[in-house]
Amino acid sequence: MLVRFQIPGPLRQFTGGSNQVQIETSGSSLLEVLTDLWAAYPGIRDRVMTEQGRIREHVSIFVGTENIRDIGGLAARVPAGGEISIVPAVSGGRA
Amino acid sequence: MIDKMLGHYRIISKIGQGGMGVVYRARDEVLHRDVALKVLARETGFDTSSREYLLHEARSSSALSHPNICTIYEIGEFDGELYIVMELIEGKSLFSLIGTLGLPIESVMRYGIQIAAALAHSHDRSIVHRDLKSSNIVVTSQGLVKVLDFGLARRLPRAAMEDEATQIMGPVDSHDRIAGTLSYMPPESLRGQTADARSDIWALGVVLYEAACGQLPFRGGTSFEVSSAILHELPPPLPAWIPPGLWGVIQRCLAKEPAQRYQRASEVQAAIEAVQSAAIVGASVPAGPSGGPPTTVFRNIRHANVRSGDALLFVGTTKGAFILRSNSQRTHWDVGGPYFHGNSINSIVYDGRNGRHRLWFSTSSFWGTFLRSSDDFGKSWTNPREAQIKFPAESGASLKNVWQISLGRPDEPDRLYCGVEPAALFQSDDAGDTWSLIRGLYDHPHRPRWTPGNGGLFLHSILLDPTNKDRMHVAVSAGGVYSTEDGGSTWQARNRGVRVVFAPEKYPEFGQCVHKIVMHPSRPERLFLQNHWGLYRSDDAGQTWHDIANGVPSDFGFAMVAHPRDPDCVYVVPVESDEFRCTPGGRLRVYRTRNAGASWEPLMRGLPQSGAYETVLRDAMTADQLEPTGIYFGTRSGVVYGSIDEGKTWKKVLDGLPSVVCVKAAVFGELRISRGARPGSKSKSGANTDARTRSTAYAGQRPPGKANSPAKTKSREKAESPGKAKPRSRSASSAPGKVSQKQRRAPVLPGKSASAKRSSVKNKKRGRK
């Protein structure tokens, strides 16, 4: 199936400047789909995930309009033709 | 020749001298414009052959009309003097711009495209340059490239341009003389074969290579060795930060067989444009098929123009870093940056070992922590696909920050260390390519009982004993000082005598919140320690510690710097308390001991003495290696101060920055002493003048993004000039008598304002109490 990723500005350096990329994937969970994204665009993985495989504290991922925190985290299901957004989390209070 | 008239041209001045003639600036008295006028002087070989060459140059070049080619206006003869009148181009030769470091990648591409365009134009008219090299390419101040000196160009038969077989298999032209600079000459010319357009493409490849790294691709001590390299050797690979796409273009230009090169300059132009369009502003160039690391190229920011002999300052802040350069006087600083804006630059180190001039930054943002290195003082940076420092999976830990990058010893030029958060020490033995966790420390039974301080749990100080390769010390906040005597296999807590105020046991074996430790290289058994409450000295490599807080307003603080030559001299910046981490009483003062802590003296001249509630973080103060020693520090409010007289007087170097996290100093290459430098300054080169005149005067200047307009800067300089502002003049005259007249004129030592003086007197009185 084909899924589409929305790529935030700081990571477009790894997608040749594109703000969205499409990935052909056989995965159905978010982790499987992300793994295909890492393979196609090396450089994104370590900026989104820690070395222990957790999404970084100040990075949010949405499947459609749902924050993955609310739909099972990395196990969240991704539908065919789904859109996944990687965005820096809103966090403030520190200069 | 000066003032002589050649036709209607009046000679004004000599510009230069080439193999075939002297070039003058001249005035066209008819059209009222300045021109370049090349004269084939009789005394420099005015024979028939030279004359023919000169005429040939004129005829060839006059057929060319292109913005990247020097325009020929006229050829003439007057009183036996043969001359060519050309467009006067004011700029610098590409050769001089390249220097020994090469150009920023974006400049290599920008200029390369223009050179290729010039060649494409001439090749379309069957004209081959045949002497293309960096010294006959000029770049104007607007960045426009002009290719000069089609002096050796020859008009090819059009058939030859279209019939490759003729070019490759055609007979050697025995009348061709081997001309042009050897290093740029293609193999076919060395073999005596006919040069064609593809010979220019080879030379373009040499120029691009040279521009990218500052070195020629084919080198040798003799003409024979250079020729041999051209004929038989491949060019050494370019450094990793060169975009693979550009390296691919250069390699194809430098194919030994003309048939394997680009066949037309327009193809080279298109290929460079493709690489250029792939490079995103401030972002990576995607790796090519070779899989080389991508590179971050910073465009549209100002870079400090660093040259050998410069004093350098590196300032890391919570939102980016700045690179400053100065000559040995250290009174005027050029500022480059911000680099990695939006990232916190938590550690910086300059690696000058093994002939390198490499900067390492640790950058930290929402997107993780990465080590980035630059070999061209910030113009381009490595941009690793993967984080280099990773905790092993079984540890369950994830890297939060790199708080200290440290060099190995001079005889271990490929070794680096990183002190990180969560507290651990990593080591690289391949100049930063791969890193491994030092298990001896990480597996220490104390580690699970270390507790994070306010800033987290991290390892921030790394000290190598220069006389004992097996001994090193680290400090962890809050875990204490740990030392190894076996090269890192085992570690012992060394905190005896260091007090803890936040636990019932006042002198535990470990758990101290050490803020910083420093060592003097000539006396490595002596360490100084700034604790979370407490100043200490050890004279036995950390086995025991003694309280030395004798006369500081507070023994709480973070920053600590050892004098590079005096093992009894240390600098600190006390803050009021753990609850109010600001300079006591709003007075910014550095404290110095020159007797190993028996007493401390405040250093405040030039520093704000009221309303300055500042904090200087643990890595935000540093000393340079010059004499007198320069001391620099940056504050949380974004001001960098410097002293070039060991702390006696201070001056604002830069302000308006985000919070300063780290400040480091270095000298690039051998120190160049500038005119007016203080007596006693050391120079290996012994030079006593500084050719640089373009450095921007600084006087509390703002970073490039917040730069004042030139007019404002000028007026600020005027206002700060002691000779023009009476209060300054008064205070300057009260400066110590040893200050030279030259220094008195320079805005080096700001005097105290009257209010500051009053405050200073009050403080002295208070101090006596």
HADDOCK unambig.tbl for C-alpha pairs under 7 A between the chains (distance, minus, plus):
assign (segid A and resid 13 and name CA) (segid B and resid 280 and name CA) 6.92 0.50 0.50
assign (segid A and resid 13 and name CA) (segid B and resid 283 and name CA) 5.24 0.50 0.50
assign (segid A and resid 13 and name CA) (segid B and resid 284 and name CA) 5.09 0.50 0.50
assign (segid A and resid 14 and name CA) (segid B and resid 284 and name CA) 6.99 0.50 0.50
assign (segid A and resid 14 and name CA) (segid B and resid 286 and name CA) 6.59 0.50 0.50
assign (segid A and resid 16 and name CA) (segid B and resid 278 and name CA) 6.70 0.50 0.50
assign (segid A and resid 16 and name CA) (segid B and resid 286 and name CA) 6.34 0.50 0.50
assign (segid A and resid 17 and name CA) (segid B and resid 280 and name CA) 6.90 0.50 0.50
assign (segid A and resid 42 and name CA) (segid B and resid 385 and name CA) 6.16 0.50 0.50
assign (segid A and resid 43 and name CA) (segid B and resid 385 and name CA) 3.96 0.50 0.50
assign (segid A and resid 43 and name CA) (segid B and resid 386 and name CA) 6.03 0.50 0.50
assign (segid A and resid 46 and name CA) (segid B and resid 386 and name CA) 5.72 0.50 0.50
assign (segid A and resid 46 and name CA) (segid B and resid 387 and name CA) 6.10 0.50 0.50
assign (segid A and resid 47 and name CA) (segid B and resid 367 and name CA) 4.50 0.50 0.50
assign (segid A and resid 47 and name CA) (segid B and resid 368 and name CA) 5.59 0.50 0.50
assign (segid A and resid 48 and name CA) (segid B and resid 367 and name CA) 6.15 0.50 0.50
assign (segid A and resid 50 and name CA) (segid B and resid 398 and name CA) 6.15 0.50 0.50
assign (segid A and resid 51 and name CA) (segid B and resid 390 and name CA) 6.07 0.50 0.50
assign (segid A and resid 51 and name CA) (segid B and resid 391 and name CA) 6.97 0.50 0.50
assign (segid A and resid 51 and name CA) (segid B and resid 398 and name CA) 6.07 0.50 0.50
assign (segid A and resid 52 and name CA) (segid B and resid 393 and name CA) 6.18 0.50 0.50
assign (segid A and resid 52 and name CA) (segid B and resid 396 and name CA) 6.48 0.50 0.50
assign (segid A and resid 52 and name CA) (segid B and resid 398 and name CA) 6.40 0.50 0.50
assign (segid A and resid 58 and name CA) (segid B and resid 366 and name CA) 5.47 0.50 0.50
assign (segid A and resid 59 and name CA) (segid B and resid 366 and name CA) 6.85 0.50 0.50
